[in-house]
Amino acid sequence: MLTTFSSIIIILFCFSLFYVSDEAETNKEKSAALREHNARFQHGQHPLAKTKMFTRVQSVSLKKGILMFVTADPDGLNEHFFLLRDKNVILAKKPAIGMPRNSIKFEDDGHNTLVVTIPDSFDIDLLTAMSSD
């Protein structure tokens, strides 16, 4: 009887160790996923963030709050029009270090703000173009 009772106690102890170790692994997986989510959130990456790059841009102009640019494709030239008024848009004219010289990048940060980056290789004065109607 003593051996049976001690065997049952040992078996229950083994099951409890198995349950505790399984729970610890689940907690480790949850904490790793939470750390990854927090790191992505702290770096400003929102799950809805999107980037669109238009390459082979031939010309860029800005008139009456409308950004107009022409891209060259194998099928021919395509005209693109983008309304800037009444939207949260940040126009940025930067040196073409991180992107091709003949491209325009649209970055949606997922928080209702759109950043439009135009390389300085295009001759356009954003302040004058946006202030004149």
N, C-alpha and C positions, 0 to 999 in steps of 0.2 A: 504494500500500500504506500509506503514511504517513497519507493522508487517511482511509482506511477504519479504520485503527487509532485515530486521533484521534476519529473519529465514534462509534466503539463506546465509547470512554472517556467522551465527552460524554453519550451516551445512558445509560450506566450511572450516571454522576454524577447525571443528572436523576432516574432511578428511585430512587436512594438518597435524594435530597432529598425526593421525594414520600413515601417510606416513613417518613422521620424526621418530616416534618410531620404525617403521619397519626397516628403514634405519639404525638406531642406533643399533638394534639387529644384523643386517647383518654385520655391521662393527665390533661388538664385537666378532662374530663368526670368522670373517676373521682374526682379531688380535689374537684370541686365537690359531687358526691354525698356524699362522705365528710364534707365540711365541713357540709353540711346535716344529715346524720345526727348529727354531733357536737353541733351547735347544738341540735337537738331533744332530744337526750339530756341536755345540760347544763341545759336549761330544765325538765327534769323530765317532759317528755312521753314517755310510754311508748307503744309501738305498740298495746298492749292497753287503754289508758286509755279509759274510757267515762264519760259523764255522762247521767243521767236526771233530768229535771225534772218534778215533778208540780205542775200548776197548779190553780187553783180549789179549794184546800184549805179545807175548812170547819172542821175541828177536828182537834186533835192530842192524843194522850195516850200515856203510857208507863207500862206496868204489867208487872211481873215480867219485865223484859227484852224486852218485845215493844212495838215502836213501832206504834201504831194511828193511822191518819188516814183521813179521809173526804174524797173529792173529788166535786165536782158536775160532771156531764156532761150533755149534752142528753138522754141516755136516763134520767137520774136520778142518785141518789147511789151512789157506789161505796166500799166499805170496803176498806182495804189494811192488811195485817198484815206486819210485818217483824221477824224474830227477831234480836235483837242479841247474845244470849249466845253464847259459844263462837266468836265471829268477831272479826276485827280491825276494829273499827268505832270511828270517832272522831265523837262527837256534837258539833256546833258550833252554838251559838245566837248569831247575829250580827245586827246591824242590816240591814234589807232595802235596802241601797244598790245592790248589783250584781244583784239579782234581784227579781222581783215579791213584794209583801208577802204574798200568799196562796199561797205555793208552798213546796215542799220539794225540795231538790236532793240527789241521790245521786251522788257522784263516786268512781269506781273508778280508782285510780291505776295499776293494772296490776301492782302489786307486792304483791297480797294484802291490801290495806288499803282500806277503804271509808270515805269521809268523808260524813256526813249533816249537811247544813246546814239549820237551822230558823230562820226569821226571828224576831226578837224580838217581832213582833206577836202571836204565839201565847203565851198565858199558860201556860207549862209550866216547872217547875223541874227541870232535868235531873239535878242532883246528888241531890235528894231522891227523884226517881222511880227512879233506878238503884240507890240504896242501900237502898230499902225493898223487902221481898218480901212 
